[in-house]
Amino acid sequence: MSFFLRITFILMFAVAQLPDSTARAETPAARIVQELIPFASNAGLTRLARSTAKVNFPALANQFEPQSNAAFCGPTSATIVLNAVRGRSADLPRDRSRLRPEDLQYIPPGFDLTLPRFTQDTVIVRGQKTRAQVLGEPVTLNGKQVSDGGYQIRQLDEMLRANGLVTRLIVVDDNKAMRDIRIDLVRNLMHPRHFVIVGYRREAVGQSGGGHISPLGAYDARSDSFLVLDVNPTSAGWVWMSTPTLVKGMRTFDTIENRGYVVIESFSR
């Protein structure tokens, strides 16, 4: 046996005797991260291809847009769902707030440059929570002045209903069994024209950040995971999240009660 072959065998044997570095690094947080499968990966695309609970994924993907600021994950999720539900309806709102006066100087008289669709700014107006409150203006909660930026899950539900949607709110407290949550979510992801928006805490699912809201796009039974269409791609892209991980993220406290999810069942007007 040559000198180089002997050295190679010695090194291979020495490496085999070393403790498994992967096993040493396997912490609960690491295990959660491994359960977050990027949608754009081969594994992620495979899950979507074999999923049988994705009936409204094309409509959501076609209307998808990222949130315009860090506090607008709720309005963005509402905007995507409302545009998916309403489509090309004749009475969609027009948001003229993004046009500057100089943008209109060459437009023919009577021509409307805006597009008929819901936007992150227009959906807020109909709800009880004001834009200023969403962006952190102090409010009184339980007799105390607090900053309640973004949307709690119940506030999101109220805003969705104020925009004409028929909803069902589920707060994921300790009494809500994971099996029942899975069945409910999958049933609605298989129902035409039903949509689901989830509220969860990023830290609890292995991501960086606090509370977050996004729509669900699909469920893959083989991996027991849901596709979260994250509306903040600068923080985390679309990701497959296992049921235990998603439920853990929803079963977290937010200001006055736990987070949860909202099922959108129809449009009321």
N, C-alpha and C positions, 0 to 999 in steps of 0.2 A: 504494500500500500504506500503510495507516495506521501511525502510530507504534507502537502496541501490537503489531501483527502483526510489524513489523520487530524489535522487542525479543524477541518470542517466538521467531522464527526464529534470532536471534543466540544466545539462550540454549540452544536445542536443539542448534545446531551446536557450541557450546562444550562442552556435556555429552558429546556424541558423541566429542569428541577426548580426553576424560579417560581415563586407564587404567582398566581394569575392576577395580573394588574387590573384586568377588566373586572374581575370579581371583587377585588379590593375597593374599586371605585363605585361599586354598585350600592348606592344609597337610595332611600325612598325617593328623593328628588330625581336622581338619575333614572330610576325606573319609570317615573312619570314622563320624563322627557322622551324616553325611548318609545313611549306609547303615542307620541305626537308625530304622525307621519305626514310630511308635506304633500299637499295635493299634487304638486307638479312633479313629484318623483314617480318612478316606474311603479312602485308599490301603491302610491296614491291613485294613479290613473287606473291601475288594475282593480282597485276597490270600487271605483266609480263604475267601471265597465260591468262588473258582475253584480252591482247593487240592484235590488228589486224595489227599493224604496227611494225613488228619486224623481217622481213624476213631475214635479215643478222645478227641478234643477235648471232646465233650459230657460224658463221664464226669469228666474232669479239671476242667472248668469248674464242674460241679455240686458237686464236692467241694473247690473251691479255698478256701484261707484264707491270710491273711498271717502271716508269722512273728511270734511274740510278743516276740522280742528280737533284737538284732543278731547273736547267735551261732547262732540256730536255723534258718538257711536249709536246712541238711541235714535235720534232723528234720521241718521243715515240708513239704519236698518228699516225704519218705518218707510222712508222714501223708496227704497228698493222694493219692498213688499207692495206698497201702494201702486207703484208703476207696473209691477208684475200683475197685480189684480185688475187694475183699471185699463191697462194697455193703451189703446188708441181711442179711448172714450172721447166724446165730443165736448164734454164739460170739464176737462182737466184744467187746473190752474196754470197761469203764466207768471213766472217770476221775473219781474223787470228790475229788481234791485241790483243785479250784477252788471247792468248796462250803464256806462258813463254817458253824460251828455254829449261828449265829443264822438262817441260811437255812433250817434244817430244823425250826424250832420249830413251824411251823404245818402241816407235812406229815403226812398220815395215817400211822399206824404201818404198816410194811411196804411203803410206796410208795417206789420208787426214782426220785429226781428226775433222775438222770443219763441221758444218751443213749448207746446202744451204738455206739461208734465209736472209731477210733484218734485219739489226740491227740499233740501235739508232746512232751508230757511222758511219755506211756506208751511211745512207740516207743524212747526213749533207754534205758529200763530193760533191755531185752533185749540191747542191744549191749554190747560189751566196754568201750567208752569211757564213763566215768561222766559224770553231769550236771556235776559239779564240774570235770572236765577239759574238757568242752565249753565251760564258762564261764571257762576260763583257768587252772585249777589246774596248777602246773608238773608236768611228767612228764619221765622220762629218755629221751632220744633220742640214739643214738650216743654214750652215755656222758656226755651233758651234760643238765643241768636246763634245760628250756625250757618256755615257755608255748605250748601247742598248742591254742588255742581253736578252736571250730567243728569241721568235719570235713574231713580230707583225703579224696580220692576213694576210696581203698582202705578207709578207716574207714567211709565211707558205705556202701560195698558190704557190708562185714561186718555193719553194723547192719540193712540191708535183709534180708540172709539170716537174721539172728537173729530177724527178725519173720516168717519163713516164706516169703519170696519167693525164687524161683529167678532168679538174676541172671547177667549176663555183664559183666565189667569190662574197659574199654578205656582204657589209658593213652595219651594222645596225645603220643608222643615224636617226635623228628625222623624216625624211620623209618616213621611212619604217614602214608601219602599222603592228601592232601585228598580225592582222588577216591574212595578206599576208604571214608573216613569218611562222605562224603555218601551213598554207596550204602547203607551200613549203617544210617545214621540214617533215611533215607527208607523203606527196606524195613520197618523196625520201626514207623515211624509209619503205615504202611499195613496193619499186621498187627493184627487184632482181639485185644485183651487184652494187647498188648505196649506197654510204656511206656519212655520214655527220660528220664533225669535227667542234666543236664550240670553239670560244674564248670568255671568259667572265672575269669579275673581281669578285674575291671571296667575297670581302667585300660587294659588291652590292647584293649578293644572300644570305647573312647571314652566310658566312663562314669566317674563318680567312685566311689572305693572300692577295696577289695582283692579277695580271693577271694570267690566267690559260687557258690551252687548253686541250680538251679531246674529244673522239668520242661520238656520240649518239648511243644508242642501241635499243631504242623502244619508242613508244608513247602510252599512255593510255587515251582513249577518255573520259571515265567516270570521271576521276580526272583531265583531261586536263593537263597532266604532261608528261615530257620527262625523259627517263632514261639516265643519264650522267654516262658514264663508266670512272670515274675519274682515271687517270693514276698515281696519287699519293696517294696510300692507306694509307701511313703514316700520311697524312694530313686529307683526307676525303675519305671514301669509295664510291662505286657506290651508286648513290642516284637518286630518282625521284624528279624532280624539276618542279614546275608548269610553264606553259607557260609565265605568267606575270613576274615571278621571273627570268626565263632564259633570256627573252628579256631584262629585266632591267639590267642583268649582261652583256649582249652583247652591250647594248646601253650605253657604257662607253668609255671615251676617252683614247687612248693609243698612246702616243708620237706624232703622226702626224694626226691620224684620229681615228674614233670609231672602236671598235672591231666588230666581226660578225661571219660568218660561211663560211665554204667551202664545197661544194657538189662535191664528187668524182663520176664521171659519167661513166668512162671506163678507160681502159689501152691502151695507144697509140702504144706501141711496145712490 
